[in-house]
Amino acid sequence: MVYRADLKARIGELWAGRAGLSAGDAEARRAVHDVIDLLDGGEVRVAEMAPNGDVVVHEWLKQAILLLFKLSEMETTELGPFEFADKIPLKTRYQERGVRVVPGASARWGSYQAPGVVMMPSYVNIGAWVGANTMVDTWATVGSCAQIGRNVHLSGGVGIGGVLEPPQAVPVFVGDECLIGSRCIVADGARVGEGTVLGAGCILTGSIPVIDAATGEELGRGAVPPWCVAVSGTRPRTFTGGEFGLPCVLVVKRLTPGERHDKSVLNDVLRDHGAAT
């Protein structure tokens, strides 16, 4: 294996000269494949949380993923009665990695699932990171480069948005111990703090206001604080054609840090606010 510092430098060179690359460049493909293998094994990750709470994006890893598409050709993969045509192969060797994958689930090479992850019929895209003991439930999707913590439950139909371009764009970040309710959409670099519960149907993007329901204070945009329960809401806005409700996320309860999620208690909290998990 080439030293990672050398790999990073090589990816930088390839990225600068990407206009002249083609799928026939075997040396370039080897360098890019070495990086994708590191992502696939969880040895590196596209983004990490800094001690000050900022998300640090490792642009060279995103560049490697984009180069992979440029340097790869379409191939047909046959799995039993199923056929796929794509540039990126599917992930393999789940059992030896300690990952449970139910029929109908799939993940691309270059995504990472830590031991204890369970994938119901779902999809995890390249560059994504899924932490230990997390459940990716039925029809949930984890987009490219999204970062999901450990002991998270992505409920049925959750859509975690992905982002590859531009390379410096911040991906979605979901902290440890979170419960993301059914049919939630978390996209556009949004962040869900550790231990947080999002009620069913929440839409959280980088521009959606997050409001404390008890005080009316806007806590920010696109980031739900840690250890709270949040639900979908609306805020009135007046336009020429009348007054309309624009989406927001309401923080309706604060949790004690480290508090485990009691599903029956959470259901009561959410039901009181007209929401559910």
Secondary structure, DSSP 8 states (H G I E B T S, - for coil): ---HHHHHHHHHHHHHTGGG--TT-HHHHHHHHHHHHHHHTTSS-SEEE-TTS-EEE-HHHHHHHHHHHHH---EEEEETTEEEEESS-B---HHHHT-EE-TT-EEBTT-EE-TT-EE-S-EE-TT-EE-TT-EE-TT-EE-TT-EE-SS-EE-TT-EE----SSTT----EE-TT-EE-TT-EE-TT-EE-TT-EE-TT-EE-TT-EEEETTT--EEEESEE-SSEEEEEEEEEEEETTEEEEEEEEEEEEE--TT----HHHHHHHHHHTT---
